[in-house]
Amino acid sequence: MKILILQGGSNEEHKVSLNTAKQIGQALKKLKINYKNFIVNPYTFERDLLKYSNKYICLNALHGPFGEDGAIQKILKKNKFRFTHSDQISSANCFDKIKSKKIVNEFNIKTPIYEIVNCKVITSNFLLSIKKKYSKFVLKPVSSGSSYGLKIIKSNKDLNIFIGELAKYKKNFNTNEKFLIEKYINGIELTVSVLEQNSKPKSLAVTEIVSLNSTYDYQAKYSKGFSKHFIPARISENKYKKCLHLALKIHKIFKCNTLSRIDFIYNKKQDKIYFLEINSQPGMTKLSLLPEQAKYKNIKFENIILNLINNAK
């Protein structure tokens, strides 16, 4: 068995990808499976790929644009390389926050009210009008992962701070980049990992996430001590089961391969669970949620990696 670990990329999740790849490499060593590391440059990837025989299975440890949005999957399929995780269509649908919201809406799954705008439209006057409209709102890029660019505006103070740093913020994005504006839902942040076991996908557990930052942002996700995870989540048994059921349903709707992670928010006052987003290539770092839930269910990390390889398409 020949494995190529695809890692790196040239986006905001480069370091996360390297950490995921490191954990995967350690697992492959334990499994006594030979592998090579492949640092991905999106601009030369196809040319670099053809230096290898397509007898290699590509273990996709990339995150963010090009890695999990369908782009690399399309190139791998074209060149007849087998690869792990979801296919081109599933990856694209999961990664694009607008597409994913539209898809779950078709199945009557609740998701916060939203609208779509281009980056160039986001001005101080525009933000003031959104604040007036929704009172509290969330702003995030349509096609970025790991909460990159996430802003949650709950108060006039939050808004004034953001307006003050708006020019600097917008420099990180293309003027035509699409952003999602959601009505803020106050509640408990929950996440559920789905993993294929014995050729059948199953929801693992429900984790409650409490960020020690004001939002569950990039730092809270990947820096030790910036968030707390409660497994099982501190919700009723009925709501816990509903989250497990919903996550599995969403995993199947998007036709994810082997694994996924689905994020929700539960508003106690309304007694409603809202879908936020789905991740077809969740992180595999030491602080990542899927490996943590697998450990809680006594599933070894090496078994997850073996599953991914065995299910490569």
HUMO-V120888 format. One line per field, one symbol per residue. psi: psi as a letter, one per 40 degrees, with the letter a starting at -180 (. if undefined). A space follows every 50 residues. Layout:
BEGIN
psi = ???
END
This chain:
BEGIN
psi = hhhhhhibifaeedddddddddddddddddefhiiihhhhhddeddddde eiieeihhhheiiaiddeeeddddddddefhiiiaiaddddddddhdddd ddddddefhhiiiiihiidddgiddddddddddedhihhiidgiaffheh hhhdidddddddddeddddddeiidehiihhihhhhahhiihihhhhfeh hihcihhhhhheidigaddddehheeihhhhiigiidddddddddddddd dddefihdiihhhihhhddefihhhdiihegiifideiddddddddefhi ddddddddddeh.
END
